[in-house]
Amino acid sequence: MCKCDSTCDYVCDSDVLGMNKKHALLIGPFPPPIGGDTVLTLNLSKSRYWMEHGITLYCIDTSPGDRVRLPDETLRVKDVVRGAKVLCEVLWRLPRCGVILLWANSRFLLTAGLAIVLCCRLFRRPVFAKVFGAFLAQRMSRLPAPARTCARRILGTAVCILPETEALARELVQDAGFSPDRVLLLPSFLPDSSFTRTLSPKRFAGKCVFVGQIKREKGVFDIFDALVGRDDLSCDFFGPLLERDRRAFLDTVSTCRTCAYKGPLEPGTVSGVAAAYDVLLLPTYHTGEGYPAVVLEAYAAGIPVIATNWLSLPALVKDGVRGIIIPIKSPDKIREALDRLFADERLYESMRQHAHAFVKSFSETAILEGILLPRVVQVLRRGIG
């Protein structure tokens, strides 16, 4: 159950469970823009499990708005102002909340996030800090030694730091110096409503789809290069455009007869749209890649994934089982992988079945009810700070 104000327009209801409910504060990015982190925060806020545990969830939106950003983009005055506004809202909400959920990328976590954690310590409010993407340990390593030590001590006061993958959890312990008992693996998840689809047999017909923020680092131009001259292969692109790459992308897609840009998808519609295609293409080399939720959406739709050998993707897209792993920046390998699916009908169907079975371990019930909520409830009951 979520109590919202102007900072969060996504989930609201009335006080229906009486006056003695527990209160939690979720601080994180909501759409727009559409992206893995914003949709995951939205799905978290909408979970039925808050109500089932008698928890009232307040929400503060930290999103920069419609603009798609790069991980190393220079901090702007608008960003500082936004961070100050978020901090003021946090200070107003803190006295009424028993636990804080800070959902942030590494950039936000090491700037405004540090101030938020310090304020939570001042009010003796326990913090769960979820870090999106794969960049926290690396970004901390770039800080001057005094700043790095300060950031580690501040974030180390959180009840848990919640990375998306096992590799990132190891980095936070071994490279960033966090205590192992403060690092808890919390993968991305899909709402339980995503798991109602029953698979029917399907032949590979060369219909590809890309879903995500459209920028060069996601490999979108590699897809064009892979499909050029192939009338038996097509790809539709869904997602918001990075302004830097807008003109080049639109010019390129206009010259490709078998490709089309379809615009962003609304949250909650990805699996339904992906089910109309045969395979998801994700030839990414984006530095902030964690466990992309779009891969889970594809699996829930019953389609395998062709993805790059990049960061934690090989663990999620098991080569030859749930999809095909290729080198980065290799359009010819994308084409070879697609030809492999054309040639081996049994392999394609096996990948579909394995992907659909595997994704059930990333359900709302498995991740939220099985990992996060028991710890949040325990902290609220103990009232620790």
Buried (B, 14 or more C-beta within 10 A) or exposed (E): BBBBBEBBEBBEEEEEEEEEBBBBBBBBBBBBBBBBBBBBBBBBBBBBBBBEBBBBBBBBBBBBEEEBBBBEEEEEEEBEEBBEBBBEBBBEBBEEBBBBBBBBBBBBBBBBBBBBBEBBBEEEBBBBBBBBBBBBBBBBEEBEEEEBEEBBEBBBBBBBBBBBBEBBBBBBBEEBBBEEEBBBBBBBBBBBEBBEEEBEEBEBEBBBBBBBBBBBBBBBBBBBBBBBEEEEBBBBBBBBBBEEBBEEBEEBBEEBEBBEBEEBBEBBEBBBBBBEBBBBBBBBBBBBBBBBBBBBBBBBBBBBBBBBBBBBBBEBBBEEBBBBBBEBEBBEBBBBBBBBBBEEEEBBBBBBBBBBEBBBEBBBBBBBBEBBBEBBBEBBEEEEB
